[in-house]
Amino acid sequence: MKYKFYGWEHADVPAVTDSCREIKTPRDLYSALSDIWCEYTCAPRLREGWSKENQTLGQCSITAFLAQDIFGGKVYGILRDGGNYHCYNVVGDCVFDLTSEQFGDEVLNYENNPEQFREVHFAKEEKRQRYEYLKNELKKQLKVKGFYP
């Protein structure tokens, strides 16, 4: 698979959990989520623009927190126009953004951004539900392949 997300070249941090045996690096997670991201997992305000060609649109926070579950580290956010944050992951010295492709050629600044917390993001019930759906679909996919207990 050809990767285009920010930090893909160095996204080789190991999983901190062995519950998802097939997911060993963020690249593996990206590959698995590429079959799961859908209009339902997209943020409602962006669903009209979601497509298979732009599958990472509106998926950032739920994806970043799922990646945090698997790889540890912290989630940070880049403040965007309109007051929303675009979330990405930092694990040790490794910075990766599994959903950066949604911005095309726009260059994002991954330095000195505020940490994001799931308690704040998941205070929005719809976002928590989208996260749970994404997590459960990943488990289902891995179970079918024999990679989830």
Steps between C-alpha positions, in 0.01 A plus 500: 500500500620850419484730801447874473420601857728741686787318669445168322872461431581481872171361631661188638423532870389166643159432645482518880222242505487157344122488480519580127776267389494605134543869587872531568563856372293807410537399134320174582222696672466730199471198269229345716305824539507560125241222476291643787488880470162592361242775486366394840841536669546845341418805711137595423589855394731359230300200375382676187862518381598146601585253225706184457757719323518725809434234763696669780277810492345561842665196660781666697405495867344155507796361305761675716345373823475148360868521402576619854323191637731279295832690499482719811640850481300820486247658267557860394284739300563760232252786536305542177278776369166479675655405835528123449817303559656255256638214710819302449728274705838534665667190646848576629680671212256363241237741366236355271165614367299213354237740361720775352411408141169680534688831468656422162811710442442729799800494734399467865713614794559209737699700757391663825135398484282437805442151633150365438303289745240236426285619791454832322451354152273220615280740696331518160296182500502465121880509498526237773258281304703539181817406692333190648373401156848538346658299783240224477529477121878466535452218752252326266738528206790360702287221645396383152868484406582313821702786649276593790426276798 
